[in-house]
Amino acid sequence: MDSPTSPTQNSSSVHADSIISSLLSFPDSSPLSIASSFHRELEQALASASDDASVQERLVDRTLQLVSLLLESTKRSFRKRATAHNSSAWFLPPELTVKVFSMVDTKSLMRAAACCTMFNTCAMDRFAYAHVDLTTATSQVDSKVVCNLIHRAGKELRSLKLGSLARTYPSDCNPSLVNGPFLSTLSRNPDFIGNRLKSLGLYNIRSMNSSFEVLSVCSNLTDLRIVGLNNPYMHLFKILTEKCRLIEYLFIETYQLPSTIIDTVKGSHLIKFVTNSPNLTSLRLIRFRLTDEVARILAQSSRTLEYLNLSRSPTINGRFLRDVRNRCKESPLKTLIVRNCLKLQEKEVLELCNSLIKGNFKSIRHIDVSNKRGLVSDDGKRSYKPKFPLQKLKEERSDVTLVAEFPSLWSVKDCPVCHEEDDEELREIEMMEDDASSSDASSSDDESSDASSSDDESSEDDLG
């Protein structure tokens, strides 16, 4: 029960209202004149208050407090009016506004939330945080921000992207930023409902290997992208095989190449994952030191794999192409990318072209063997102008696109000692991946799917 208001309090409130009313009804005048009046009255009040400095200080503090209260009250009224205006002028109902907010990137969502109360209310809805993208161009995101957004999303979280699109270095280390140990704790965070998550992207996150535990609670993951993975990483495929059986799109790029080559023994978990993933349609393993035997198994063992990208492998020489072209009679593989593979041999690509002309490898639609350093010729030198029967291939297999681009001259500029090119390529790959996902989702038949795949790979031609 409210306490009764005393007559003194009533009188004081009425007096305050009268003063504020008089202030608001102040006649129009120049700002300079009003400022001069305020200054003059304040100086007179200070002069008549007391000679005690502390009394004068309290008067100044009280004046600042009143001005601050007036400013905050004015701002609240302004926001209230703006909200009322937006509510009447905004053409979408709240539920559709939330739907729109769920489609924009997280940074834009935060900006929209700061516009007005109506947008802020809609931006606080869990559905608006179904897709959280906290990737940045140059820096990492504070882990507290990630926890707050995960808490807001709750059970509606479907997609999560974290990290920096630019490679990080030891000097960038900060314990408050998102890192592997922090991601590991997400699996024990009650706000993080991992089995609802469909897509997860981790980019250049420090101590990434210690973050694999989070995958153990993401049993319904269909899209996983990891960039900047360090050695050892075969344990990752063991977890994926056991916990993430529904993956459709897998993209992994490693920076630090392991000292040993991934053969059928060391790559057993990788092979098992690809073989036993019933929904895997797209596999991208960038900079992996695979043997040709492992590459052959990856291309042949899956009954669903349509896209295989083994670019930048420093060990593949192309011998696996012999078995792939001859044995993949029932393979669904449509796209094969082996760009910038250092040891890729010219004769193996030539044999592949001749096999395609003969009608083998009927499922394939797009092959990319482009290389900045050219291909390895029979004499061990680099070949920048290989003589492939491209015209005959076009005539006999018009349904196949072979991309074979090599620089006429190779110089130090084509192989930078720093990482700017890698970072730029990562951004382009990410854009390409998003385009590919959109194209795949909108494809309704095999023909449109083939066209989408071709368009996707054309965009990859520009990658370094």
SVG drawing of the C-alpha trace seen along z (x, -y; Angstrom):
<svg xmlns="http://www.w3.org/2000/svg" viewBox="-2 -38 66 87">
<polyline fill="none" stroke="black" stroke-width="0.4" points="0.0,0.0 1.4,-3.4 2.3,-5.7 0.2,-8.9 1.8,-12.1 2.3,-14.8 1.0,-18.4 4.7,-19.6 5.7,-17.1 2.6,-18.0 3.5,-21.7 7.1,-21.1 6.1,-19.0 3.6,-21.7 6.3,-24.3 8.8,-22.3 6.3,-21.7 5.6,-25.4 9.3,-26.2 9.8,-23.6 6.7,-24.8 8.0,-28.4 11.3,-27.2 9.6,-25.3 7.5,-28.3 10.5,-30.5 10.1,-32.9 12.2,-32.4 15.5,-34.1 19.0,-33.8 21.1,-30.9 23.7,-33.5 21.2,-35.6 19.8,-32.5 23.4,-31.4 24.2,-34.8 21.1,-34.8 22.0,-31.4 25.5,-32.4 24.5,-35.7 21.9,-34.1 24.3,-31.3 27.0,-33.8 24.6,-35.8 23.5,-32.6 27.1,-31.7 27.9,-35.2 24.9,-35.3 25.2,-31.7 28.2,-31.9 31.8,-32.6 32.4,-29.0 33.9,-27.2 32.3,-23.9 28.8,-25.5 29.5,-27.0 30.7,-23.6 27.5,-21.9 25.5,-24.6 27.5,-24.0 27.1,-20.2 23.4,-20.6 23.0,-22.8 24.8,-20.2 22.6,-17.5 19.4,-19.4 20.7,-20.2 21.6,-16.5 18.1,-15.4 16.5,-17.9 18.7,-16.6 17.9,-12.9 14.2,-13.7 14.2,-15.5 16.0,-12.5 13.5,-10.1 10.6,-12.2 12.4,-12.4 12.8,-8.6 9.2,-8.1 8.0,-10.4 10.4,-8.7 9.0,-5.3 5.5,-6.4 6.3,-7.8 8.2,-4.7 5.3,-2.5 2.8,-4.3 5.2,-4.9 6.9,-1.5 5.1,0.6 5.9,4.0 4.3,5.7 6.6,6.7 6.7,10.4 7.9,9.5 10.4,6.9 11.9,9.7 12.1,11.9 14.0,9.1 16.3,8.6 17.1,12.4 18.4,12.0 20.9,9.1 24.4,9.4 24.9,9.1 26.6,5.7 23.7,4.2 21.3,5.7 23.1,4.0 22.9,0.7 19.1,1.1 18.6,1.9 20.0,-1.5 17.7,-3.4 14.5,-3.5 12.6,-1.6 10.4,0.2 13.5,1.5 15.2,2.3 12.2,4.4 12.1,6.3 15.9,6.7 15.7,8.4 13.5,11.2 15.3,14.6 14.4,15.2 16.5,12.1 19.6,14.0 19.0,17.2 22.2,16.3 25.0,14.7 27.9,13.5 30.7,12.0 33.5,12.3 35.6,9.1 38.0,7.9 41.0,7.3 40.4,8.2 38.7,10.8 35.5,10.3 35.3,10.2 34.1,13.5 31.5,11.6 29.8,10.3 29.6,13.9 28.0,15.1 25.5,12.3 24.4,13.0 24.2,16.7 22.1,16.0 19.7,13.8 19.4,16.4 18.8,19.3 17.2,22.3 16.7,20.3 20.4,20.2 21.0,21.9 24.2,20.4 27.3,19.1 30.4,17.5 33.3,16.4 36.8,15.1 38.9,12.8 39.0,12.9 42.6,11.8 45.2,14.1 46.1,13.5 49.6,13.6 51.0,14.2 51.2,10.4 47.4,10.3 46.8,12.6 44.2,11.3 42.6,13.5 39.2,11.8 39.0,12.6 37.4,15.6 39.8,18.5 39.9,22.3 39.6,22.7 36.6,20.3 34.9,22.3 35.5,25.5 33.5,24.0 30.5,23.4 29.7,27.1 29.0,26.6 27.2,23.3 23.5,23.8 22.6,21.0 24.3,22.8 21.9,25.4 24.3,27.0 22.0,29.6 19.9,26.8 22.9,25.4 23.1,26.1 26.0,24.0 29.3,23.2 32.2,21.1 35.5,20.6 38.1,18.3 41.7,17.8 40.8,18.5 43.9,18.9 44.4,22.4 41.7,23.8 42.6,27.4 41.3,27.0 37.9,26.0 36.9,29.3 35.0,30.2 32.2,27.8 31.5,30.0 30.5,32.9 27.3,31.1 26.5,30.1 25.0,33.3 22.8,31.7 25.5,29.6 25.2,29.6 27.7,26.8 31.2,26.6 33.9,24.1 37.2,23.9 40.0,21.6 43.4,21.4 43.5,24.9 46.9,25.9 48.5,29.3 47.5,31.9 44.0,31.9 43.2,35.6 41.4,35.7 38.9,33.3 37.7,36.0 37.4,38.5 35.0,36.2 33.1,35.4 32.7,39.1 31.3,39.9 29.3,36.7 28.4,34.9 27.1,37.5 24.7,35.0 27.4,32.7 26.7,31.7 29.3,29.0 32.8,29.2 35.5,26.5 38.8,26.7 41.9,24.7 45.1,25.3 48.0,22.8 50.8,24.8 51.5,27.9 52.3,31.0 55.8,32.5 54.3,35.8 52.3,36.7 48.7,37.9 48.6,41.4 45.9,44.0 47.0,44.7 47.4,41.2 44.3,40.1 42.2,43.0 39.8,40.8 39.4,38.5 38.7,41.4 36.2,42.9 34.4,39.6 34.0,39.1 33.0,42.8 30.4,42.8 28.8,39.4 25.5,40.1 24.8,36.4 28.2,35.1 28.0,33.3 30.8,30.7 34.4,31.3 37.1,28.6 40.5,29.5 42.9,26.6 46.7,27.1 46.4,30.7 49.5,32.9 47.5,35.8 48.9,38.7 47.4,39.5 46.0,42.7 44.1,40.7 42.9,38.3 41.6,41.2 39.7,42.7 38.1,39.3 36.9,38.9 35.6,42.5 34.4,43.6 31.4,41.3 28.1,42.0 26.9,38.4 30.0,36.2 29.5,33.8 32.2,31.2 35.8,31.9 38.4,29.2 42.0,30.2 43.7,26.9 47.2,26.0 48.1,29.5 52.0,29.6 52.1,33.4 49.4,34.4 50.9,35.1 47.7,36.1 48.2,39.8 44.9,40.3 43.2,38.8 43.9,42.1 41.8,44.2 39.2,41.5 38.5,41.2 38.4,45.0 36.6,46.1 34.1,43.3 31.5,44.7 28.7,44.3 30.3,41.4 28.1,38.3 31.3,36.1 30.6,33.1 33.3,30.6 37.0,31.3 39.4,28.5 43.1,28.9 44.4,25.4 48.0,24.4 49.1,28.0 52.8,27.7 53.6,31.2 50.7,31.6 52.0,33.2 51.2,32.2 51.0,35.8 48.4,36.7 46.1,33.8 46.7,34.7 45.6,38.3 42.6,37.0 41.6,34.8 42.0,37.8 39.9,40.0 37.2,37.4 37.2,37.2 36.7,40.9 33.6,40.5 34.8,41.6 34.0,39.9 30.5,39.1 29.4,37.3 32.1,34.6 31.1,31.1 33.9,28.8 37.6,29.4 40.1,26.7 43.9,27.4 45.1,23.8 48.5,23.2 50.6,20.0 53.8,22.0 52.7,24.1 52.6,27.9 55.5,30.3 56.6,31.6 58.3,35.0 61.8,33.4 61.0,32.0 60.7,28.4 57.7,26.1 55.4,26.0 53.4,22.9 52.0,23.7 50.8,27.3 49.3,28.6 45.9,29.9 43.3,30.8 40.9,28.2 39.1,27.7 38.5,31.4 37.4,31.7 34.9,28.9 33.6,30.7 33.3,34.1 32.3,33.1 30.5,29.8 29.0,30.5 32.5,30.3 34.4,27.1 38.2,27.4 39.9,24.4 43.6,24.5 45.2,21.1 48.9,20.6 51.0,17.4 53.2,16.8 56.0,15.7 56.4,16.5 58.2,14.2 58.7,13.6 55.6,11.4 53.6,14.5 54.7,16.1 54.7,13.5 56.6,14.0 53.9,12.4 50.2,13.4 48.3,10.6 47.4,12.8 46.2,15.6 44.0,13.2 42.5,11.8 42.0,15.3 40.2,16.2 37.7,13.3 37.1,14.3 36.7,18.0 34.1,17.0 32.2,15.0 32.3,17.9 31.2,20.3 28.2,18.1 27.3,17.8 27.6,21.6 25.4,22.3 22.7,19.9 22.9,21.5 22.6,25.0 19.7,24.1 17.8,22.6 18.5,25.4 15.4,27.5 16.8,29.9 20.0,31.4 20.4,29.0 20.1,25.9 22.5,27.6 25.1,28.1 24.8,24.4 25.1,23.3 28.3,25.4 29.8,23.9 29.1,20.4 30.5,21.1 33.8,22.4 34.1,19.5 34.2,17.2 37.1,19.3 39.2,18.6 40.2,15.3 41.7,16.8 45.5,16.5"/>
</svg>
